[in-house]
Amino acid sequence: MPFRLFIVDDDPEYSALLQFQLRKLEDTDIQVFSRGEHAYDSLNREPDLILLDLVMPGQGGLETLRQLKINNPELTVIVISSQTVVGVALEALKLGAYDYITKGHDDTVKIRRLVEQFIERKKLSTEVELLREQLRVPHGIPGMIGESAGMGKVLRLIKKTLIGDLSVAVVGESGTGKELVAHSIHYNSPRRREPFILVNCAAIPRDLMESEFFGHEKGSFTGAHARKTGKFEQANRGTIFLDEVGELNLDLQAKLLRVLQNHEVQRVGSSETIRVDVRVICATNRDIPTLIEESKFREDLYYRLFQFPIQLPPLRERDQDALLLAKFFREDFLKRHQDVKPKAFSAATRQLILEYDWPGNVRQLKNAVERALLISDSEELIPEDLMLELTALNTSSKKTTNGLSSVEPSVDMALNAEPVDGVTLLPQHPEDICSLEDIKRTAVIQAYTVCEGNVDQTSIRLGITRSTVYRLLEKYKKEGHSF
C-alpha cells in the first residue's frame, strides 16, 4: 500500500516545489489541495501525513488543523507557514501539529527528511502489526511448533524482541532449538534483509577466534596470506548469532565487550577502527552465573549479552508438543523425499513419543522420526522403528548402560535390590507379575538411599539425568512413598 501524502497550500508554485522534492520517494501517493476544507472532505482517502499551510483562502490552516485532530486524533499533521510568530507556532503545536516548519532556507530539505522518516516508520509499524497477527495463532513463526504453555511464553518473548534492538540470549539444553529462535528473531525483524551470520564459538580453534570475529590484515600472523573480513564486519546492519558463547576465553570476552560498548572492531594487525551496526543474539547451554563465580566468564559481558534472555523449555516439559513435532517432522520429511512411502504412527508409538524423556530434545526427536521412516517396511511406525534403545548413550555419558531410555532406571539394579517401601520386586508366586513401574520406582528409591541422598551420584549410578531423578523423586513423594 502506498504512503498517502496530502499537500494543502494555496500557493501552486510552492506545492509544485514540494512535489518535485518528494516525488522520488518510493511508493508515495501525493495529492495537492488549495483549500483546507477540500482536504478535510477528502479524508476518506486515508492520508498518512498532511503538510498544511496556515494562511489560505476560506477555512484557515489552524481551523483545518483543529477539525482534523478532533475527528482523526492519530493523524500526523506538519504545519508549514511563512509566519515566524512564536505564538502562532505554539498554537499549532497545542492543537496537535507534529512539527512547525517555517518557509524559507532549507525548508523543503527538512520536509523531505521528515517525510522519509514517517514513511520508514509506517513500514516498520505495518510489519510489526502483521507479525503480531501471525503470532496470535499457534504456528505464527515458521518452524516454531508447539501449543504448550512453555512455548506460548517463548513465542510472546520472541514477538517482544522484534521491537527494539536489545541483545538477546537464548538459553536451554542442547537440541531445544536455540538457533531456530535466533533465525525467527532476525527474519521477522527490521534487519531481515541484512546478513545473518552464525558463529559457533565451540568450533573455532582458540588461536583463530580473534581473527574469525574481527578479521585480520595480510601478514599479521603466520598463515595470514590475505586480508580477511571478520564475522562482525560481515554482519554489519544485520545480526550475528554467537552459538555456545559460554566457550569463549576471557581474552576474547574482553575484546567482545569493547565491540558491544563502542560498536567498533579492529582487525588483527591493523590500527584502524571500523564502525559496525550489529544486533547480537547469543545462545548457550552452560550455566553462565556459575561460570562467573568460577571466574570463567566476565560479569560485565554477561549483562551486555543477556539484556533480553529467552529460556527454552526442554521437550519433556512441553506436554503434547512432542507428538505435534513428530507429525511435523514426518510430513516435512515425506514432502522432501517423495520416494519414501507415507507411514502413520501406531498408537503405541504415539504413546512412546509422549512418555519418552527425550534427553536430546527436539533434535533427537527429529532424527528418530526421519530414521524410522527410512527403516520401516510396514504401513505404520512401531516403537522399535524409533530405535531409542539402540541410540541411548552409555553410563559415562549419564544415560543407561542397557539400552533403555533415560527415563527408565536400570532393571538389573532394581531386580538385585532389596525390597523398598514395602514393594517386593520378584514375584512371590509363579503367576504373579511385577510391574515395570514398581521396578522403576524401587530402583530409583534404592539408588537414592544407597547414594545417601546425592542426586549426582544417583543419576550416574542409574544412568539417567539429574532432572529425571528430581522429577521421579518428587512424583514418588506425592504418591506417599518415603525415603
N, C-alpha and C positions, 0 to 999 in steps of 0.2 A: 504494500500500500504506500503511495507516495506521501511525502511530507507536504501538508497543505499550508500555504502561507498567504495571508491577506496583507496587501499594502493599501492603507487608507490615507490618501493625501490628495488634495485638490490641485497640487502643482504637477502637471503632466511631465514636465522635464525632470523633476526630482524622482517621480515614480519610475520613469524610464531609466534613470541612472541606477536606481536600486535594482531594477530588474536586470540590468546589464551586469551588475556586480554579483547577483545571486543566481543567474540563470545557469551557471556552470556547476552548481551544486547538484550532486547526484540525486535523481528521483525526487525532484521538488516541483510541486504544482503551485504556481504563483498566480494570484488573481488580484486585480487592481480595482479600487473603488475611490471615487472622488468625493463621496459624502459618507458621513458616519452612519446615517440611517440605512443606507444601501448595504453597508457591511453587516449591520445588525440584522437586517431582513434576510441575509444570506447565510445565517449561522447553521442552517440545515445541511450545509456542505461540510460542516465539522472541521473548521480550521484548527491546526495545531499551534499556530503562532500568529499574532496580529501586530503589524507595525503601524502605529496610529499617530497621525498628525494631530495637533491641538487646534490650530486655527483653520477652520473650514466653513464654507457657507452652510446655512441650515443648522443642523444639530452640531454643536461644537464637540471637540475631542474629549473634554472632561465629562460631559454628559453622556457621550457614547461609551466612554470607559466605565462610568457608573452603571449603565444599563447592562453592559457586557458582563461585569463582575457579579451583579445581582443575580442574573439568570444562569451564568456559567462561571461559578467561582474558581474552577480549576483551570480555566482558560488563561494562557500566558499572553500578556499584552506588553509590548515595549513602546513607550511613548517617544516620538521624535518631534522636536519642535525647534524653531529658531529663537524662541523665548529663552532668555537666560535668567529670568527672575526666579530666585530661590523659592519663594513662596509657591509659585506655580508647580515647580518640580516636586516640592513636598506634598502638595495637594494631590498630584498624580500618583505618587507613591502611596499616600494614605488611602486612595481609592482602590489600590491593588495592583498598580503597574509593577511589572518586574524590574524595569530599569527606565531611566530617562536619559535620552541621548540628545545633545544639542547639535543642531545642524551647523556645519562649518568644517573645520580642518579635521581630516581623517574620520569623519563620521561614518561614511559608507564602509570603511575598513573595519571599524568597531562593530557595525551592524552585521557585516558578513561573519565576523568571528563569533558573535553571539548566536546567529542563526546556525552556524556549523555545530556549535556546542549543543544546541537544542535538538538538532537532527540526530546527533550521536546519542544523546540522552534518550530520545524516543526509541531508537533502535534497541538500546540496551534494555529499556523498560519493557518493550514488546517481547524481546527474547526471554527475559526473566518470567514474564507473565505466562508465556507459552510453556515454559518449563514447569511452572507451578501447576498448570493444568495437567501436564503429564504426570507429575508426581502425586496427583490425587488418586491415581489408580495404582494397583499393586506393582505392576511391571513398568513403571514410568521411566526408569533408566534402563536402557538396553543391557541385558546380561545380569542385572541385579534381580535375581529371582528370590522371592520369599514373601510370606504373609505373616510370619511370626512377629510378636511384639518387638523382639530384638532387632529384626531387620527393618521394621517400621521406624524405629528410632534412628537407625543408620541412614535411611532414606531422607528423613527430616533433617538430619545434620548435613548431609550432602547438599540438600537444597539451600541451606543457610550459608554454606561456604561459597556459593555462586555469587553472592553479593559481597563485595569487598575483596581484599587481596591478602588476607592473613595466611601465614604459613600453617599448613595442615599436617598433622601427624596421625597416621593410620596405624593402630596398634592391634595386634591379635596374633593368635597362634599361626604356625606355618600352614598354608593351604586354605586360609579363610577368605581370600580374595582381596588382599590389600592392593595389589596392582590394579585390579578391576575398579576399585573405588577411586584410585588416582586417575585412571582414564576417564571415569564418569565425571569427575570434577572438572578436568581440563576441557573435555569435549562438549561440556554443557556451559562453559564459562565464556566471557567475552574474549578470552585468549585462544579459543578453539581453532582459529585459522592460523595460529602461530605454532612453532615447533613444540612437540612433547618429547623430551629427552629423558630416557631411563638410564640410571646408573646403579649397577649392582655393586654396592660398596664391599661386599664379601668376596667378590670375584676378581677384584683388581689387586695385583701384587703391591705390597706396601711401598716399594721404592718407585712405583709408577703412578701412585694415587694423585700426587700434586699435578703431574703433567696431564693426567686424564681430566682432572677437574678444571684446571686453569690454562692448559696448553703450554707450549714451550717454543723457544726460538731455535733456529738451526744452530747446531754446535754447542748448545747449552750444557749438554752432557754426552757421554759416550753413547752412540747409537742415535742421537738426535740429528738425522741427516737432512731434515727439512723442518720448516716451521709447522707447528700443529696447533689447530684451534681447539680449545678446551670445551668441555661439556657446557659450562656456564655461558660461554660465548655462543655456542650452537643453540642454546635455549633462549637467547635474547628475545624479549617481548612475549615469550611463551612460558612453559612450565618445565621445571626439572624435577624428576622423581628420584629421590635418594632411597633406594631399597636397602634394607639391612643397615641402616645408619648407625646402629649400635656397634658396628665393626670398625668404625673409623678410629685411627690412632689419635692421640692427644695433640700431636703437632699439626695434623691436618684439621682437627677440630678448631684449633685457634685460627687458622687461615680461613676456614669456612665462616667462622663468626665474623671476621673482618669483612668478608664479602656481603654477608647479610646486613651488617651495620652500614657499610659505605656504598654498597651497590657498585663496587668496582672490583675488577680482577687484574691480576698481574701475571703474565706468562713467565714461566721459569726461564731465567736468563735474560729478562728484559726489565728495564726500569720504568717502562710506560704503563700507565694505568688505563684500563678500558672500562667504560661505563656499561653496565648491564641492567636490564629491567626483566627480572625473572621471578616468577612465583615458585616457591619451594613447597613440595609435598614430600614428606619422608615416611618411611614405614619401618617397623621393627617388631620382632617377636621377643626381644630381650627386655628385661626389667631395668629400664633406664634409671629410675631412682636408686636401685641397688648399685648400679654401675657408678653413679655419682658418689654414693657413700664409700665405694671402694676406690675412689679417685681414678676411675677409668673413663669417665665422661664428664665434660665440663658443664657445670650447673648453668652458667650464663648462656651457653649454646642451647641447652635444654629449653630455657624459657623463650629463646628465639624460634626454635623449631616447633615447639608444642603450643603455639598460640591457639590452635583450634584442634584439639585431639578428638579422634573418632575411634571408639573401641568396637572392634568386630567380634561378635559372639561366635564361639566355636559351634560347629554343626550340631553337636549333641545337645545344645541348649536352644535349638531353633524349632522345636515342636515338629510340625508336619513338613517343614521346608525340605527335609532330606528327600522325601518322595516327590515333591514338586521339582526339585533339581534333577533327580534321577530321570523323570519323564522328559524334562527339557533336554538333558544330555542325550537321551535315547533318540528323540526326534531330530535333534541337531545332527547327530552322527549319521542317522539314516538319510537325512537330506543331503549331506555331503558325500555319502557313499551309497549311491542308489543301487549298486550291485549287491549290497547286503540285504538279506531277506528280513522284512519287518518282524519283530517279535515283541510280545507283550510280557509284562511282569506277572508271574504267578502270584497267587495270594500269599504263599509262604515267603516269596522273595520280597514282596511289598512289606510284609511284617518285619522281615530281617532288616530291610533298609531303614525302617523306622526305629528299630530297637538297637541296632549296632552303634557302637560308641564313636566310630569314625575318627580315630586319632589323627589321621592325615587330612581331616576336614573335607572341604569341597573338592580339593584336588584329588584326594583318594577316591571319593565317590565317582568323579568323572572318569577316572582311569578304570575303575571297576565296571562301570556300565558299558563303556566302549569295548573293553576286553571281553565282557560277557556276550555282547552282540556278535563278536567275531568267532568265539569258540563254540557257541551253542548251535546244535544241529536240529533243535526242536522248534515248535512254534511259540513256546513260552520260555522265558528265562527263569530257571530254578535257582535256589540259593547256592548250589555248588558252582554255578556258572560265574558267580561273582568272585570266586577263588579267594575269599577273605582269609581262610585258614592258611593257605599257602603263601599269602603275601604278608602275614603278620611278622613283625620283627622279633628278634630273639631277646632273651632277658637282658643282655648287656645294653640293649637299646631301650630298655624299660617297656618291653612288650612280652607276650607269652613265649615260652620255650616249646610248647606243644602244639603250636599252630592255632590255638583258639584266639578269638578276638580279644581286644584289650579290655572289653567289659567283663570277660569271663576269667576268674581266677583258675589256677592250676587244679585240675581234677585229681591228679596224683597226690598233691599235698592234702587235699580235702579227704580223700579216701584213707590216707595214712594218719589223719589227725585224730586226736582224742575227741570224744563227744563234747560239744559245746552248747551251753544254754538248753540242755535237755533234748538236743537233737541227736539221734543215733544215726550215723551215716550209713553203715552197712545194714542191709535188711535183716530183720530178726527171723524171718521165715522165708522159705524159698520163693513164695509167690508175692512177697512184698516188693514194692518199688520205691526207691529213694529218689525224690525229685531233684532235678538239676538246680532248682532254686535253693533247696536245702543245702546241697553240696557247695554252691557258691557262697551262701551266707556263712556256713560253717568255716569254709576256707578263709574268708576274709577276717572273721572274728578271731579264729585261731591264730592266724599270722599276726594280726594286730596285737594279740596278747603275748605271743612269743617275742615279738619285737618291742615289747614294753611300751606300747603306745607311740612308737616312732613311725610316722606316716611315710617318711622317705624310705626307710628300711622295708616297711610293709609293701610298698609299691614295687621295690626291687625284687623282693622275695617272691611276690606273686606274679611279677611281670606285667603289671598294669600301671597306668598313670596315677600320679598323686591325686589329681582331680577326681578320678574314678574311685579311689579309696575314700576320699572325703564324702563323695556322693552316696556311696553304698553304706558307709557307717552312719550317715545322717538318716538314711532310709531305714536301717535296722533299728536305730534308736526310736524313731517314730512308730515302728511296729511293736515296740515294747521289749526288745531284746537288750540284755545287759552285758556289758563287757568292760 
